[in-house]
């Protein structure tokens, strides 16, 4: 009786694993086929990357408002005092 129970368990395991393996194999082929079909009917459009805009470089702090500079300096000073 033990031998029969072990054989049944082994058969059930093989059947279950085989079913999952076959299903996943079919899923892989189906996904690849659908991808090729969609790309054939609706090809991807080539999008040119936007040209980078030249940023104005601030050689001096003249482009930053004085109030902003004061706020930044106060924040830096407060951060350094905290250590």
PyMOL Python script that loads the backbone (N, CA, C, O; Angstrom):
from pymol import cmd

cmd.read_pdbstr("""\
ATOM      1  N   UNK A   1       0.830  -1.193   0.000  1.00  0.00           N
ATOM      2  CA  UNK A   1       0.000   0.000   0.000  1.00  0.00           C
ATOM      3  C   UNK A   1       0.872   1.253   0.000  1.00  0.00           C
ATOM      4  O   UNK A   1       0.532   2.239  -0.654  1.00  0.00           O
ATOM      5  N   UNK A   2       1.988   1.228   0.722  1.00  0.00           N
ATOM      6  CA  UNK A   2       2.867   2.392   0.742  1.00  0.00           C
ATOM      7  C   UNK A   2       3.467   2.645  -0.640  1.00  0.00           C
ATOM      8  O   UNK A   2       3.602   3.791  -1.067  1.00  0.00           O
ATOM      9  N   UNK A   3       3.821   1.576  -1.324  1.00  0.00           N
ATOM     10  CA  UNK A   3       4.410   1.710  -2.642  1.00  0.00           C
ATOM     11  C   UNK A   3       3.405   2.349  -3.606  1.00  0.00           C
ATOM     12  O   UNK A   3       3.777   3.191  -4.423  1.00  0.00           O
ATOM     13  N   UNK A   4       2.183   1.964  -3.515  1.00  0.00           N
ATOM     14  CA  UNK A   4       1.150   2.506  -4.385  1.00  0.00           C
ATOM     15  C   UNK A   4       0.919   3.986  -4.076  1.00  0.00           C
ATOM     16  O   UNK A   4       0.716   4.782  -4.993  1.00  0.00           O
ATOM     17  N   UNK A   5       0.947   4.357  -2.813  1.00  0.00           N
ATOM     18  CA  UNK A   5       0.739   5.752  -2.420  1.00  0.00           C
ATOM     19  C   UNK A   5       1.894   6.619  -2.907  1.00  0.00           C
ATOM     20  O   UNK A   5       1.674   7.740  -3.366  1.00  0.00           O
ATOM     21  N   UNK A   6       3.112   6.117  -2.814  1.00  0.00           N
ATOM     22  CA  UNK A   6       4.277   6.866  -3.286  1.00  0.00           C
ATOM     23  C   UNK A   6       4.220   7.006  -4.802  1.00  0.00           C
ATOM     24  O   UNK A   6       4.525   8.071  -5.339  1.00  0.00           O
ATOM     25  N   UNK A   7       3.836   5.951  -5.486  1.00  0.00           N
ATOM     26  CA  UNK A   7       3.716   6.021  -6.945  1.00  0.00           C
ATOM     27  C   UNK A   7       2.654   7.027  -7.359  1.00  0.00           C
ATOM     28  O   UNK A   7       2.841   7.766  -8.325  1.00  0.00           O
ATOM     29  N   UNK A   8       1.549   7.060  -6.640  1.00  0.00           N
ATOM     30  CA  UNK A   8       0.496   8.014  -6.966  1.00  0.00           C
ATOM     31  C   UNK A   8       0.979   9.454  -6.745  1.00  0.00           C
ATOM     32  O   UNK A   8       0.690  10.341  -7.549  1.00  0.00           O
ATOM     33  N   UNK A   9       1.699   9.672  -5.676  1.00  0.00           N
ATOM     34  CA  UNK A   9       2.251  11.002  -5.405  1.00  0.00           C
ATOM     35  C   UNK A   9       3.252  11.413  -6.468  1.00  0.00           C
ATOM     36  O   UNK A   9       3.256  12.557  -6.923  1.00  0.00           O
ATOM     37  N   UNK A  10       4.102  10.473  -6.860  1.00  0.00           N
ATOM     38  CA  UNK A  10       5.097  10.755  -7.899  1.00  0.00           C
ATOM     39  C   UNK A  10       4.418  11.059  -9.234  1.00  0.00           C
ATOM     40  O   UNK A  10       4.806  11.992  -9.936  1.00  0.00           O
ATOM     41  N   UNK A  11       3.413  10.274  -9.575  1.00  0.00           N
ATOM     42  CA  UNK A  11       2.673  10.507 -10.823  1.00  0.00           C
ATOM     43  C   UNK A  11       1.964  11.863 -10.801  1.00  0.00           C
ATOM     44  O   UNK A  11       1.973  12.590 -11.794  1.00  0.00           O
ATOM     45  N   UNK A  12       1.363  12.192  -9.684  1.00  0.00           N
ATOM     46  CA  UNK A  12       0.685  13.478  -9.552  1.00  0.00           C
ATOM     47  C   UNK A  12       1.673  14.633  -9.690  1.00  0.00           C
ATOM     48  O   UNK A  12       1.374  15.642 -10.329  1.00  0.00           O
ATOM     49  N   UNK A  13       2.859  14.476  -9.083  1.00  0.00           N
ATOM     50  CA  UNK A  13       3.884  15.511  -9.175  1.00  0.00           C
ATOM     51  C   UNK A  13       4.344  15.689 -10.625  1.00  0.00           C
ATOM     52  O   UNK A  13       4.444  16.816 -11.109  1.00  0.00           O
ATOM     53  N   UNK A  14       4.619  14.597 -11.309  1.00  0.00           N
ATOM     54  CA  UNK A  14       5.056  14.687 -12.695  1.00  0.00           C
ATOM     55  C   UNK A  14       3.979  15.285 -13.591  1.00  0.00           C
ATOM     56  O   UNK A  14       4.280  16.098 -14.466  1.00  0.00           O
ATOM     57  N   UNK A  15       2.736  14.891 -13.380  1.00  0.00           N
ATOM     58  CA  UNK A  15       1.640  15.435 -14.172  1.00  0.00           C
ATOM     59  C   UNK A  15       1.493  16.934 -13.937  1.00  0.00           C
ATOM     60  O   UNK A  15       1.309  17.696 -14.886  1.00  0.00           O
ATOM     61  N   UNK A  16       1.572  17.356 -12.687  1.00  0.00           N
ATOM     62  CA  UNK A  16       1.439  18.778 -12.360  1.00  0.00           C
ATOM     63  C   UNK A  16       2.585  19.602 -12.913  1.00  0.00           C
ATOM     64  O   UNK A  16       2.367  20.660 -13.503  1.00  0.00           O
ATOM     65  N   UNK A  17       3.811  19.121 -12.723  1.00  0.00           N
ATOM     66  CA  UNK A  17       4.970  19.862 -13.227  1.00  0.00           C
ATOM     67  C   UNK A  17       4.993  19.870 -14.751  1.00  0.00           C
ATOM     68  O   UNK A  17       5.376  20.868 -15.361  1.00  0.00           O
ATOM     69  N   UNK A  18       4.593  18.782 -15.355  1.00  0.00           N
ATOM     70  CA  UNK A  18       4.527  18.723 -16.818  1.00  0.00           C
ATOM     71  C   UNK A  18       3.504  19.694 -17.368  1.00  0.00           C
ATOM     72  O   UNK A  18       3.743  20.359 -18.376  1.00  0.00           O
ATOM     73  N   UNK A  19       2.355  19.774 -16.699  1.00  0.00           N
ATOM     74  CA  UNK A  19       1.309  20.697 -17.133  1.00  0.00           C
ATOM     75  C   UNK A  19       1.794  22.132 -17.050  1.00  0.00           C
ATOM     76  O   UNK A  19       1.575  22.913 -17.975  1.00  0.00           O
ATOM     77  N   UNK A  20       2.440  22.485 -15.967  1.00  0.00           N
ATOM     78  CA  UNK A  20       2.949  23.851 -15.803  1.00  0.00           C
ATOM     79  C   UNK A  20       4.022  24.139 -16.849  1.00  0.00           C
ATOM     80  O   UNK A  20       4.037  25.223 -17.433  1.00  0.00           O
ATOM     81  N   UNK A  21       4.911  23.191 -17.091  1.00  0.00           N
ATOM     82  CA  UNK A  21       5.971  23.387 -18.077  1.00  0.00           C
ATOM     83  C   UNK A  21       5.393  23.598 -19.476  1.00  0.00           C
ATOM     84  O   UNK A  21       5.829  24.491 -20.202  1.00  0.00           O
ATOM     85  N   UNK A  22       4.430  22.790 -19.846  1.00  0.00           N
ATOM     86  CA  UNK A  22       3.812  22.926 -21.164  1.00  0.00           C
ATOM     87  C   UNK A  22       3.075  24.264 -21.271  1.00  0.00           C
ATOM     88  O   UNK A  22       3.174  24.941 -22.295  1.00  0.00           O
ATOM     89  N   UNK A  23       2.345  24.647 -20.237  1.00  0.00           N
ATOM     90  CA  UNK A  23       1.628  25.917 -20.251  1.00  0.00           C
ATOM     91  C   UNK A  23       2.592  27.086 -20.404  1.00  0.00           C
ATOM     92  O   UNK A  23       2.335  27.990 -21.200  1.00  0.00           O
ATOM     93  N   UNK A  24       3.694  27.089 -19.660  1.00  0.00           N
ATOM     94  CA  UNK A  24       4.641  28.198 -19.749  1.00  0.00           C
ATOM     95  C   UNK A  24       5.333  28.236 -21.111  1.00  0.00           C
ATOM     96  O   UNK A  24       5.621  29.315 -21.629  1.00  0.00           O
ATOM     97  N   UNK A  25       5.599  27.072 -21.691  1.00  0.00           N
ATOM     98  CA  UNK A  25       6.198  27.025 -23.025  1.00  0.00           C
ATOM     99  C   UNK A  25       5.240  27.615 -24.058  1.00  0.00           C
ATOM    100  O   UNK A  25       5.650  28.407 -24.907  1.00  0.00           O
ATOM    101  N   UNK A  26       3.979  27.234 -23.987  1.00  0.00           N
ATOM    102  CA  UNK A  26       2.979  27.789 -24.897  1.00  0.00           C
ATOM    103  C   UNK A  26       2.846  29.292 -24.691  1.00  0.00           C
ATOM    104  O   UNK A  26       2.701  30.043 -25.655  1.00  0.00           O
ATOM    105  N   UNK A  27       2.895  29.728 -23.449  1.00  0.00           N
ATOM    106  CA  UNK A  27       2.786  31.155 -23.139  1.00  0.00           C
ATOM    107  C   UNK A  27       3.942  31.940 -23.744  1.00  0.00           C
ATOM    108  O   UNK A  27       3.734  33.034 -24.268  1.00  0.00           O
ATOM    109  N   UNK A  28       5.150  31.404 -23.683  1.00  0.00           N
ATOM    110  CA  UNK A  28       6.318  32.086 -24.259  1.00  0.00           C
ATOM    111  C   UNK A  28       6.148  32.244 -25.766  1.00  0.00           C
ATOM    112  O   UNK A  28       6.361  33.328 -26.307  1.00  0.00           O
ATOM    113  N   UNK A  29       5.763  31.158 -26.445  1.00  0.00           N
ATOM    114  CA  UNK A  29       5.595  31.229 -27.897  1.00  0.00           C
ATOM    115  C   UNK A  29       4.431  32.145 -28.282  1.00  0.00           C
ATOM    116  O   UNK A  29       4.521  32.875 -29.268  1.00  0.00           O
ATOM    117  N   UNK A  30       3.361  32.113 -27.529  1.00  0.00           N
ATOM    118  CA  UNK A  30       2.219  32.971 -27.823  1.00  0.00           C
ATOM    119  C   UNK A  30       2.585  34.444 -27.645  1.00  0.00           C
ATOM    120  O   UNK A  30       2.197  35.279 -28.462  1.00  0.00           O
ATOM    121  N   UNK A  31       3.316  34.767 -26.601  1.00  0.00           N
ATOM    122  CA  UNK A  31       3.725  36.146 -26.362  1.00  0.00           C
ATOM    123  C   UNK A  31       4.665  36.631 -27.463  1.00  0.00           C
ATOM    124  O   UNK A  31       4.526  37.753 -27.949  1.00  0.00           O
ATOM    125  N   UNK A  32       5.617  35.792 -27.856  1.00  0.00           N
ATOM    126  CA  UNK A  32       6.536  36.174 -28.931  1.00  0.00           C
ATOM    127  C   UNK A  32       5.778  36.364 -30.244  1.00  0.00           C
ATOM    128  O   UNK A  32       6.056  37.302 -30.991  1.00  0.00           O
ATOM    129  N   UNK A  33       4.836  35.491 -30.523  1.00  0.00           N
ATOM    130  CA  UNK A  33       4.048  35.614 -31.752  1.00  0.00           C
ATOM    131  C   UNK A  33       3.204  36.865 -31.766  1.00  0.00           C
ATOM    132  O   UNK A  33       3.130  37.548 -32.787  1.00  0.00           O
ATOM    133  N   UNK A  34       2.564  37.181 -30.654  1.00  0.00           N
ATOM    134  CA  UNK A  34       1.754  38.396 -30.586  1.00  0.00           C
ATOM    135  C   UNK A  34       2.621  39.642 -30.735  1.00  0.00           C
ATOM    136  O   UNK A  34       2.212  40.615 -31.370  1.00  0.00           O
ATOM    137  N   UNK A  35       3.800  39.613 -30.159  1.00  0.00           N
ATOM    138  CA  UNK A  35       4.695  40.757 -30.264  1.00  0.00           C
ATOM    139  C   UNK A  35       5.108  40.988 -31.716  1.00  0.00           C
ATOM    140  O   UNK A  35       5.102  42.125 -32.188  1.00  0.00           O
ATOM    141  N   UNK A  36       5.465  39.917 -32.423  1.00  0.00           N
ATOM    142  CA  UNK A  36       5.850  40.049 -33.827  1.00  0.00           C
ATOM    143  C   UNK A  36       4.675  40.529 -34.674  1.00  0.00           C
ATOM    144  O   UNK A  36       4.854  41.341 -35.581  1.00  0.00           O
ATOM    145  N   UNK A  37       3.479  40.032 -34.382  1.00  0.00           N
ATOM    146  CA  UNK A  37       2.293  40.434 -35.142  1.00  0.00           C
ATOM    147  C   UNK A  37       2.005  41.918 -34.941  1.00  0.00           C
ATOM    148  O   UNK A  37       1.745  42.635 -35.907  1.00  0.00           O
ATOM    149  N   UNK A  38       2.048  42.373 -33.724  1.00  0.00           N
ATOM    150  CA  UNK A  38       1.770  43.785 -33.435  1.00  0.00           C
ATOM    151  C   UNK A  38       2.825  44.680 -34.070  1.00  0.00           C
ATOM    152  O   UNK A  38       2.496  45.728 -34.627  1.00  0.00           O
ATOM    153  N   UNK A  39       4.100  44.273 -33.992  1.00  0.00           N
ATOM    154  CA  UNK A  39       5.160  45.089 -34.590  1.00  0.00           C
ATOM    155  C   UNK A  39       5.053  45.118 -36.110  1.00  0.00           C
ATOM    156  O   UNK A  39       5.476  46.092 -36.732  1.00  0.00           O
ATOM    157  N   UNK A  40       4.499  44.078 -36.720  1.00  0.00           N
ATOM    158  CA  UNK A  40       4.330  44.071 -38.171  1.00  0.00           C
ATOM    159  C   UNK A  40       3.246  45.069 -38.579  1.00  0.00           C
ATOM    160  O   UNK A  40       3.428  45.811 -39.545  1.00  0.00           O
ATOM    161  N   UNK A  41       2.130  45.099 -37.866  1.00  0.00           N
ATOM    162  CA  UNK A  41       1.024  45.980 -38.211  1.00  0.00           C
ATOM    163  C   UNK A  41       1.223  47.401 -37.721  1.00  0.00           C
ATOM    164  O   UNK A  41       0.828  48.353 -38.395  1.00  0.00           O
ATOM    165  N   UNK A  42       1.827  47.553 -36.565  1.00  0.00           N
ATOM    166  CA  UNK A  42       2.038  48.873 -35.972  1.00  0.00           C
ATOM    167  C   UNK A  42       3.520  49.037 -35.627  1.00  0.00           C
ATOM    168  O   UNK A  42       3.906  48.882 -34.468  1.00  0.00           O
ATOM    169  N   UNK A  43       4.348  49.349 -36.625  1.00  0.00           N
ATOM    170  CA  UNK A  43       5.786  49.481 -36.336  1.00  0.00           C
ATOM    171  C   UNK A  43       6.048  50.668 -35.423  1.00  0.00           C
ATOM    172  O   UNK A  43       5.296  51.642 -35.394  1.00  0.00           O
ATOM    173  N   UNK A  44       7.132  50.553 -34.688  1.00  0.00           N
ATOM    174  CA  UNK A  44       7.493  51.632 -33.769  1.00  0.00           C
ATOM    175  C   UNK A  44       7.998  52.829 -34.564  1.00  0.00           C
ATOM    176  O   UNK A  44       8.784  52.680 -35.500  1.00  0.00           O
ATOM    177  N   UNK A  45       7.545  53.996 -34.188  1.00  0.00           N
ATOM    178  CA  UNK A  45       7.986  55.219 -34.841  1.00  0.00           C
ATOM    179  C   UNK A  45       9.318  55.632 -34.234  1.00  0.00           C
ATOM    180  O   UNK A  45       9.520  55.569 -33.021  1.00  0.00           O
ATOM    181  N   UNK A  46      10.214  56.054 -35.105  1.00  0.00           N
ATOM    182  CA  UNK A  46      11.516  56.514 -34.623  1.00  0.00           C
ATOM    183  C   UNK A  46      11.358  57.967 -34.190  1.00  0.00           C
ATOM    184  O   UNK A  46      11.015  58.843 -34.984  1.00  0.00           O
ATOM    185  N   UNK A  47      11.614  58.186 -32.936  1.00  0.00           N
ATOM    186  CA  UNK A  47      11.474  59.530 -32.369  1.00  0.00           C
ATOM    187  C   UNK A  47      12.865  60.098 -32.163  1.00  0.00           C
ATOM    188  O   UNK A  47      13.703  59.517 -31.474  1.00  0.00           O
ATOM    189  N   UNK A  48      13.089  61.253 -32.780  1.00  0.00           N
ATOM    190  CA  UNK A  48      14.380  61.897 -32.618  1.00  0.00           C
ATOM    191  C   UNK A  48      14.441  62.561 -31.250  1.00  0.00           C
ATOM    192  O   UNK A  48      13.482  63.207 -30.827  1.00  0.00           O
ATOM    193  N   UNK A  49      15.557  62.404 -30.563  1.00  0.00           N
ATOM    194  CA  UNK A  49      15.662  63.049 -29.258  1.00  0.00           C
ATOM    195  C   UNK A  49      15.681  64.563 -29.427  1.00  0.00           C
ATOM    196  O   UNK A  49      16.232  65.078 -30.400  1.00  0.00           O
ATOM    197  N   UNK A  50      15.091  65.259 -28.498  1.00  0.00           N
ATOM    198  CA  UNK A  50      15.068  66.725 -28.618  1.00  0.00           C
ATOM    199  C   UNK A  50      16.482  67.282 -28.501  1.00  0.00           C
ATOM    200  O   UNK A  50      17.319  66.769 -27.758  1.00  0.00           O
ATOM    201  N   UNK A  51      16.713  68.336 -29.251  1.00  0.00           N
ATOM    202  CA  UNK A  51      18.027  68.960 -29.182  1.00  0.00           C
ATOM    203  C   UNK A  51      18.165  69.675 -27.845  1.00  0.00           C
ATOM    204  O   UNK A  51      17.251  70.380 -27.416  1.00  0.00           O
ATOM    205  N   UNK A  52      19.292  69.495 -27.193  1.00  0.00           N
ATOM    206  CA  UNK A  52      19.452  70.139 -25.882  1.00  0.00           C
ATOM    207  C   UNK A  52      19.537  71.651 -26.039  1.00  0.00           C
ATOM    208  O   UNK A  52      20.236  72.174 -26.907  1.00  0.00           O
ATOM    209  N   UNK A  53      18.815  72.317 -25.188  1.00  0.00           N
ATOM    210  CA  UNK A  53      18.841  73.776 -25.200  1.00  0.00           C
ATOM    211  C   UNK A  53      20.042  74.243 -24.402  1.00  0.00           C
ATOM    212  O   UNK A  53      20.387  73.674 -23.366  1.00  0.00           O
ATOM    213  N   UNK A  54      20.662  75.278 -24.901  1.00  0.00           N
ATOM    214  CA  UNK A  54      21.815  75.806 -24.192  1.00  0.00           C
ATOM    215  C   UNK A  54      21.347  76.567 -22.967  1.00  0.00           C
ATOM    216  O   UNK A  54      20.484  77.442 -23.034  1.00  0.00           O
ATOM    217  N   UNK A  55      21.946  76.202 -21.854  1.00  0.00           N
ATOM    218  CA  UNK A  55      21.586  76.863 -20.607  1.00  0.00           C
ATOM    219  C   UNK A  55      22.523  78.033 -20.382  1.00  0.00           C
ATOM    220  O   UNK A  55      23.713  77.974 -20.691  1.00  0.00           O
ATOM    221  N   UNK A  56      21.977  79.055 -19.857  1.00  0.00           N
ATOM    222  CA  UNK A  56      22.798  80.226 -19.545  1.00  0.00           C
ATOM    223  C   UNK A  56      23.652  79.902 -18.330  1.00  0.00           C
ATOM    224  O   UNK A  56      23.140  79.509 -17.282  1.00  0.00           O
ATOM    225  N   UNK A  57      24.941  80.068 -18.482  1.00  0.00           N
ATOM    226  CA  UNK A  57      25.831  79.808 -17.360  1.00  0.00           C
ATOM    227  C   UNK A  57      26.018  81.098 -16.577  1.00  0.00           C
ATOM    228  O   UNK A  57      26.274  82.166 -17.134  1.00  0.00           O
ATOM    229  N   UNK A  58      25.884  80.959 -15.303  1.00  0.00           N
ATOM    230  CA  UNK A  58      26.024  82.132 -14.439  1.00  0.00           C
ATOM    231  C   UNK A  58      27.468  82.205 -13.963  1.00  0.00           C
ATOM    232  O   UNK A  58      27.867  81.490 -13.043  1.00  0.00           O
ATOM    233  N   UNK A  59      28.243  83.071 -14.595  1.00  0.00           N
ATOM    234  CA  UNK A  59      29.642  83.230 -14.212  1.00  0.00           C
ATOM    235  C   UNK A  59      29.735  83.952 -12.868  1.00  0.00           C
ATOM    236  O   UNK A  59      30.670  83.736 -12.098  1.00  0.00           O
ATOM    237  N   UNK A  60      28.782  84.784 -12.609  1.00  0.00           N
ATOM    238  CA  UNK A  60      28.765  85.492 -11.339  1.00  0.00           C
ATOM    239  C   UNK A  60      27.395  85.306 -10.711  1.00  0.00           C
ATOM    240  O   UNK A  60      26.485  84.773 -11.346  1.00  0.00           O
ATOM    241  N   UNK A  61      27.248  85.729  -9.506  1.00  0.00           N
ATOM    242  CA  UNK A  61      25.984  85.584  -8.801  1.00  0.00           C
ATOM    243  C   UNK A  61      24.974  86.659  -9.183  1.00  0.00           C
ATOM    244  O   UNK A  61      23.957  86.814  -8.507  1.00  0.00           O
ATOM    245  N   UNK A  62      25.232  87.398 -10.245  1.00  0.00           N
ATOM    246  CA  UNK A  62      24.360  88.503 -10.636  1.00  0.00           C
ATOM    247  C   UNK A  62      22.990  88.004 -11.093  1.00  0.00           C
ATOM    248  O   UNK A  62      22.006  88.735 -10.979  1.00  0.00           O
ATOM    249  N   UNK A  63      22.906  86.768 -11.611  1.00  0.00           N
ATOM    250  CA  UNK A  63      21.626  86.299 -12.113  1.00  0.00           C
ATOM    251  C   UNK A  63      20.725  85.781 -10.988  1.00  0.00           C
ATOM    252  O   UNK A  63      19.544  85.519 -11.218  1.00  0.00           O
ATOM    253  N   UNK A  64      21.262  85.633  -9.787  1.00  0.00           N
ATOM    254  CA  UNK A  64      20.480  85.172  -8.645  1.00  0.00           C
ATOM    255  C   UNK A  64      20.137  86.387  -7.778  1.00  0.00           C
ATOM    256  O   UNK A  64      20.988  87.229  -7.492  1.00  0.00           O
ATOM    257  N   UNK A  65      18.903  86.450  -7.383  1.00  0.00           N
ATOM    258  CA  UNK A  65      18.445  87.589  -6.579  1.00  0.00           C
ATOM    259  C   UNK A  65      19.194  87.629  -5.248  1.00  0.00           C
ATOM    260  O   UNK A  65      19.484  86.578  -4.675  1.00  0.00           O
ATOM    261  N   UNK A  66      19.500  88.790  -4.763  1.00  0.00           N
ATOM    262  CA  UNK A  66      20.228  88.920  -3.492  1.00  0.00           C
ATOM    263  C   UNK A  66      19.473  88.295  -2.317  1.00  0.00           C
ATOM    264  O   UNK A  66      20.092  87.751  -1.402  1.00  0.00           O
ATOM    265  N   UNK A  67      18.151  88.369  -2.339  1.00  0.00           N
ATOM    266  CA  UNK A  67      17.374  87.779  -1.244  1.00  0.00           C
ATOM    267  C   UNK A  67      17.536  86.259  -1.249  1.00  0.00           C
ATOM    268  O   UNK A  67      17.611  85.634  -0.190  1.00  0.00           O
ATOM    269  N   UNK A  68      17.588  85.674  -2.431  1.00  0.00           N
ATOM    270  CA  UNK A  68      17.768  84.226  -2.536  1.00  0.00           C
ATOM    271  C   UNK A  68      19.144  83.823  -2.025  1.00  0.00           C
ATOM    272  O   UNK A  68      19.289  82.810  -1.340  1.00  0.00           O
ATOM    273  N   UNK A  69      20.152  84.620  -2.361  1.00  0.00           N
ATOM    274  CA  UNK A  69      21.498  84.327  -1.869  1.00  0.00           C
ATOM    275  C   UNK A  69      21.564  84.376  -0.346  1.00  0.00           C
ATOM    276  O   UNK A  69      22.229  83.548   0.278  1.00  0.00           O
ATOM    277  N   UNK A  70      20.878  85.343   0.248  1.00  0.00           N
ATOM    278  CA  UNK A  70      20.867  85.451   1.708  1.00  0.00           C
ATOM    279  C   UNK A  70      20.181  84.231   2.337  1.00  0.00           C
ATOM    280  O   UNK A  70      20.637  83.703   3.351  1.00  0.00           O
ATOM    281  N   UNK A  71      19.096  83.802   1.729  1.00  0.00           N
ATOM    282  CA  UNK A  71      18.372  82.629   2.248  1.00  0.00           C
ATOM    283  C   UNK A  71      19.248  81.383   2.153  1.00  0.00           C
ATOM    284  O   UNK A  71      19.312  80.590   3.092  1.00  0.00           O
ATOM    285  N   UNK A  72      19.924  81.215   1.014  1.00  0.00           N
ATOM    286  CA  UNK A  72      20.809  80.057   0.844  1.00  0.00           C
ATOM    287  C   UNK A  72      21.959  80.083   1.847  1.00  0.00           C
ATOM    288  O   UNK A  72      22.292  79.059   2.443  1.00  0.00           O
ATOM    289  N   UNK A  73      22.560  81.249   2.030  1.00  0.00           N
ATOM    290  CA  UNK A  73      23.670  81.354   2.970  1.00  0.00           C
ATOM    291  C   UNK A  73      23.209  81.066   4.395  1.00  0.00           C
ATOM    292  O   UNK A  73      23.932  80.421   5.155  1.00  0.00           O
ATOM    293  N   UNK A  74      22.015  81.534   4.773  1.00  0.00           N
ATOM    294  CA  UNK A  74      21.491  81.262   6.114  1.00  0.00           C
ATOM    295  C   UNK A  74      21.239  79.767   6.292  1.00  0.00           C
ATOM    296  O   UNK A  74      21.503  79.219   7.362  1.00  0.00           O
ATOM    297  N   UNK A  75      20.733  79.104   5.257  1.00  0.00           N
ATOM    298  CA  UNK A  75      20.484  77.663   5.354  1.00  0.00           C
ATOM    299  C   UNK A  75      21.790  76.895   5.494  1.00  0.00           C
ATOM    300  O   UNK A  75      21.870  75.948   6.276  1.00  0.00           O
ATOM    301  N   UNK A  76      22.809  77.292   4.747  1.00  0.00           N
ATOM    302  CA  UNK A  76      24.117  76.626   4.841  1.00  0.00           C
ATOM    303  C   UNK A  76      24.715  76.841   6.219  1.00  0.00           C
ATOM    304  O   UNK A  76      25.235  75.900   6.818  1.00  0.00           O
ATOM    305  N   UNK A  77      24.651  78.053   6.729  1.00  0.00           N
ATOM    306  CA  UNK A  77      25.184  78.335   8.056  1.00  0.00           C
ATOM    307  C   UNK A  77      24.466  77.532   9.133  1.00  0.00           C
ATOM    308  O   UNK A  77      25.103  77.001  10.043  1.00  0.00           O
ATOM    309  N   UNK A  78      23.132  77.440   9.033  1.00  0.00           N
ATOM    310  CA  UNK A  78      22.364  76.684  10.020  1.00  0.00           C
ATOM    311  C   UNK A  78      22.735  75.194   9.941  1.00  0.00           C
ATOM    312  O   UNK A  78      22.839  74.528  10.971  1.00  0.00           O
ATOM    313  N   UNK A  79      22.930  74.688   8.757  1.00  0.00           N
ATOM    314  CA  UNK A  79      23.299  73.267   8.596  1.00  0.00           C
ATOM    315  C   UNK A  79      24.669  72.991   9.207  1.00  0.00           C
ATOM    316  O   UNK A  79      24.869  71.959   9.848  1.00  0.00           O
ATOM    317  N   UNK A  80      25.606  73.906   9.011  1.00  0.00           N
ATOM    318  CA  UNK A  80      26.960  73.705   9.561  1.00  0.00           C
ATOM    319  C   UNK A  80      26.983  73.821  11.073  1.00  0.00           C
ATOM    320  O   UNK A  80      27.788  73.154  11.722  1.00  0.00           O
ATOM    321  N   UNK A  81      26.124  74.646  11.653  1.00  0.00           N
ATOM    322  CA  UNK A  81      26.057  74.768  13.117  1.00  0.00           C
ATOM    323  C   UNK A  81      25.464  73.512  13.739  1.00  0.00           C
ATOM    324  O   UNK A  81      25.779  73.182  14.882  1.00  0.00           O
ATOM    325  N   UNK A  82      24.620  72.816  13.010  1.00  0.00           N
ATOM    326  CA  UNK A  82      23.962  71.620  13.539  1.00  0.00           C
ATOM    327  C   UNK A  82      24.927  70.462  13.744  1.00  0.00           C
ATOM    328  O   UNK A  82      24.618  69.538  14.495  1.00  0.00           O
ATOM    329  N   UNK A  83      26.083  70.487  13.100  1.00  0.00           N
ATOM    330  CA  UNK A  83      27.040  69.391  13.230  1.00  0.00           C
ATOM    331  C   UNK A  83      27.942  69.593  14.360  1.00  0.00           C
ATOM    332  O   UNK A  83      28.812  68.759  14.611  1.00  0.00           O
TER     333      UNK A  83
END
""", "prot")
cmd.dss("prot")
cmd.show_as("cartoon", "prot")
cmd.util.cbc("prot")
cmd.orient("prot")
